[in-house]
Amino acid sequence: MSDRRNAADWVVTEGELDDLADRLAKVADIAMALAISASGHRIRREGNGGRSAPASRPPYDIGAQDILDALCNELGTTVRHMCEHRKIEVPESCSNVLGQAVWLKKNRVALATMADGRECVEALTKAINRAASASGEIERKIRWSPFEREAANRQWMTAPQIEALARKLGTDYRKLTQRRVRYIASLGRAKGWKDPDDKTAPWFYPVGDVIAAFAEMEGLAESA
């Protein structure tokens, strides 16, 4: 709890840690789906979103196994790195990917106090998003053509307006909050503008750049 009292010194925001926790909570389902896929079976999804028994789909899916291995490696590497940083032994519960995900979720605040904590969070996010996409846990993908992005950039909105728009785009975009919009702008991924003659004027951002940056960061954008 002492770490939370020094939140001003964190290299990762509390919101970003909560996002990571949400992803880590899904690792069990993601890993199971990939393991089934790698074994040469596929999961038939029912109309209500549930799952039925696996259906045969030979041959062995090497790609799914590679992605599962990469996910396991990323989680295991991060656990060991955090334990080294805290000068503790790796817990026995972290002998598998499910235990690692649970431990990382429980101890995620420690990442905010590590010099390379942001890099760790970004690497975990990328690995989990890639695995979620491959497993079918993230089903919606978008690809923004240069023309579509240019068209969207003709619309400039405030952070609250973009958050409201994001809600209409579906559950994949529910994390595109006002704070996330400003964070994207702080990274230089979307250049904001405000009336220089009005000190109380809000910042406006190009909608296309914001959504495209968010989709890329969240692993929602298809590669060209």
N, C-alpha and C positions, 0 to 999 in steps of 0.2 A: 504493500500500500504506500510505502514511502516514495516509490517511483511516481505515483500519480500526483503527489503533492508538488513535484518538480516538473510538471507538465510543460512549463515554459521553456525548459531546456531540451525537450524531446526533438529528435530528428524526424519523427513520424507523428502525424496528428492522431488524436483519439478516434476521429472518424475513420481514418485509414486503417487503424487497428481493428475497429469494429467490422469494416468491410472484409478484412482478412479473416476475422473470426467466422463470418458468414460462409466464406469459401471453405475454410477448414472443416466446418460442420458438415459439408457435403462430400468430403473426401471418401468416406466409407462407401457411399452409393456409387461414386465415380470409379473407385478402385474395383468394386464388385462388377460393375458393368464392363470395364475394360478386361478384367480377368475372364469373364464369360465369353467376351468377344474373342479374346486371344485363344481360348480353348477350342474355337471352331464352332461356337454357337452364337446365336443372336437373340436379343430379347424382343418379344413382340409386345408393343405397347397397346393397351386397351384404349378405347375411346374416352374413358373417364380419366386417363392419365396414369392408370395403374399398370402393373406388369403381369403378364401371364408367364407360363413356363417357357424356358428357353427353347428355341427351335434350332434344329441342326443347320449349320452353315459351314461345311467344309470348304477349303482346307484351313489349317491353322493360320490365324491372323497375326503375322509378324509385326505389322505396324502397330497394332493395339498393344502388343507385348512391349515394344520399344517405348511407347508413350507411358505405359504403366511403370516400366523400369526407370524412366526419366523422372516421373513423379516421386517414386520411392527414393530415388537418389537425392532429389532436391530436398525433400522433407528430412531425410536422414542426415544430410550434410548440415542443414540449418540447425537441427537439434544438437549435433556434436559441436558446432561452432558456438552456439549459445552456452552450452555446458562448459566449454573451455573458457569462454569469457567470464562466466560466473564461478569458475574454478570448482565445479562439482562433477561427479561421475554421471555418465549417461544412465538414466533410470532403466531398470529392466523392462518397464512397460513400453519402452520405445524400441522394442526389438522388431516391430512390424509397422507398416504404414498407418494402420488404424490407431495404434498407440501413439505414434509420433504426432499425428494430427490432433489428437486429444491433448497431448502435452503442450504442443505449440499454441493451441487455442487458449489453454489455461495460463500459459506463461508469456503470452504475446507482448505484454507491457515491457518486458525486458528488452525487446528489440528497439524500442524507442530511445533507450539510453545507450545503445551501442553506436560507435562511430560509423559503422557500415550498416546500421539498422535499416535505412531506407533501401539500400541495395538488396538486403535480405528479403524485405517485404515485397519488393518488385519482382525478384526472382521467384518467390513462392507464388505470387499472384499469376505470373506468366505460366508457370508450370501447371498450376491447378486449372487455369482457364483453358489451356491447351488440352489437358486431359478431359475436362468437362465437355469440351467441344467434340472431341473424338469419341467420347462415350455416349453422346446423345443427350447429356444432361443440359447442354446449351444447344437448343435446336434452331433458334433464329440467328441468321447471319445476314449481314448487309454488305454490299459493296457500293461505295460511292464512286461514280464516274467523275472525272474532272468537270464535266458539264453540270452534273447534279450538284456538286459541291459549290461551283461558281454561282449557280442559281440560288442555292441556300444562303450563300454569303451576301446576297443582295438584301437579305433580311438581317437587321441588327436589333437585338433584343437585350433587355436587362437580365441580370442573373435570375431574378424571380420569374420573369417571363419564360426563360429557357427551361427552368425547373418545371413550370406548368406544362410546357410543350412536351417535355420528356415523359411526363406521366401518361400522355396520350400515345406515346410510342410503344408502350407495353412494359412488362415487368423487367425486361433486360435493362431498361433505362431509368429505373426507379432510384438508382444511386446518383443520377446526374442532378445533384442538388445545387442550390445557390453557392454553397461553399466549394463544391467540386468545380463549378464554372470558374470561380475566382482562382482556384488552384491551377486549373489548366491555363488560365491567362498568365499566372505568375511564372509558369514554365516557358512562356513564350510561344505556346501552341496556338493561341488565339489573341490577337492584338486588340485591346479594348480602346474605346474612345469615349470622351465626355466633353461637355461644353466647357471650354476653358474660362468662359466669362461668368459661369454660374457655379459657385462653390458647393451648392447643395445638389447639383445635377447628378443623376446616377450614371454609372458606367454602362456602356452598350458594347455588345460583343457580336462578331459575325457568327451566325447560327451554324453554318456549314462547318467552319473550322472547329467549333466547340464540340459538335456532335461527332465529327470524324475523329478528333483527338480522343474523346471519351471511348468511342467504339474500339479504337486501336488499343487503348490502355486496358480495357476490359476483355479483350480477346473476342470482340463481337464482329470485327471487320474481317471479311475474307481477303486473302491475299490476291493480288491481281494475277 
